[in-house]
Amino acid sequence: MSFAGKGESQAESLAEFLAPGIEASDVPELAPLLRAGPLVSSFITLFRGSDAEVLARLLVLREIGRQAGEMPRWSPEALRAHFAYLDSVKLETVLKRLRENALLSIAEDGQYQLSDLGRNAVAALGMLVRFSAEEDLELGFLTAQLAGLQAVGAVSAEALGHLLSKLNELAWHFEEAIASGSEFRIQAARRRLAANLTWLEKGTAVLNTLLADPDVPFELATVAQKIGLAQSRLSRADAAFQRALNKIESQRVTLGAFGISSSDVAIWLRTLAAGDLAALAEGTVSPAPGVAFLAGGHELLDRAELLLSDETQRLEADTRLPPALAAPMAGVAEKEDLRLLEHFTGRLSALEEATDLARAVSGGGFPSASYRLSLLALLADGEAAGPTGGAIAEFMRLPLSVHFGAELATVNQDEIAAISSGSVSPRQRLE
């Protein structure tokens, strides 16, 4: 099918691919392709047929385009001389096919030249061939395409969507490599990331320029922000690779006294052919578990005697439930001992003048003093929330002000060497 012959035949052919009752005009996604009919037809011309026919057409079209700077027009004799390595009949067939589908045109003087459509096709093919030598030609091609569209102010949401899709695919690939736990997959993914860093940086520059425009359409800005998030994920991938490799390094086993690790052995095994690997595994892997443990006949005999004894059989046959037992009485729940707190509350409530911390908490040795000091720390925070009833609530409501200093005061008594400087004062004395 060729878009050059538009009309009822094209509509009938396309209708075969649509659901019953659906017209081509009802599918808005088809509109851009139908408008680009001549361009689509040119690619159909180039790529229809066998591999040899496609390569011959591409060869002739690219060579004419590559020489267009010095030879914008070609006579039939010049074409036959330049493509002398091609069969003359096949060459005429290729030229006829390119000419009939508007990729080549013939001037009034009978000389061949590239048409505008052919020049566009050659340029697109040249860029694709250029990036095919790299590991991720899609990312380089899409970034270069986006930079070109941005330079002429023709960036589209579709072009941004293609780049976003490629970035997400790379991110998923890297995450799968890390999840696999394979050192070789992680190393390969890390090399792939390093090979694409240049394109990621160029894509970031294009996005920064695009988002800096206050008049950028909302649809473009939304996709551009998603691309920025995807690039951010990729920029953190190298650190994730390093963490995964560090984890593998901590689990690596060193063999012998020569520093050979399990990774070195794995790398060496990967260099061997399948036959060599099979030879190494011969005699070391058993298709079924070995039965050497059956050699100990006396151990089996002892176990068999135990299982076949009358006592064992009687116990196994007895399936009666054990007799019922009365549930033990639950004891009284242990009550928290708050006597020290209650005594300290009464001691502080009788306080009539300011006193230092050492004097307020001393008595009963270090454990008791430490407990009292922790209670004063709670009391120092006047906004602290506490229970509404009980000994603790009564303590928290004491009208006292507690101040802690930054220095230590020497005590050297009652098991206390030093204590934070500070004071405890009744609040009514401070007013």
Buried (B, 14 or more C-beta within 10 A) or exposed (E): EBBBEEEEEBEEEBEEEEEEEEEBEEBEEBEEBBEEBBBBBBBBBBEBEEEEBBEBBBBBBBBBBEBBEEBEBBEBEBBBEBBEEBEEEBBBBBBEBBBEBBBBBBEEEEBBBBBEBBBBBBEBBEBEEEBEEBEBBBBBBBBBBBBBBBEEEEBBBEBBEBBBBBBBBBBEBBBEBBEEEBBEBBEEBBEBBEBBEEBBEBBBEBBEBBBEEEEBEEEBBEBBEBBBEBBEBBBEBBEBBEEBBEEBEEEEEEEEEEEEEBBBEEEEEEEEEEEEEEEEEEEEEEEEEEEEEEEEEEEEEEEEEEEEEEEEEEEEEEEEEEEEEEEEEEEEEEEEEBEBBEBBBEEBBEBEEBBBBBEBBBEBEEEBBEBBBEBBEEBBEEEEEEEEEEBBEBBBEBEBBBBEEEEEBEBEEBBBEEBBBBBBBBEEEEE
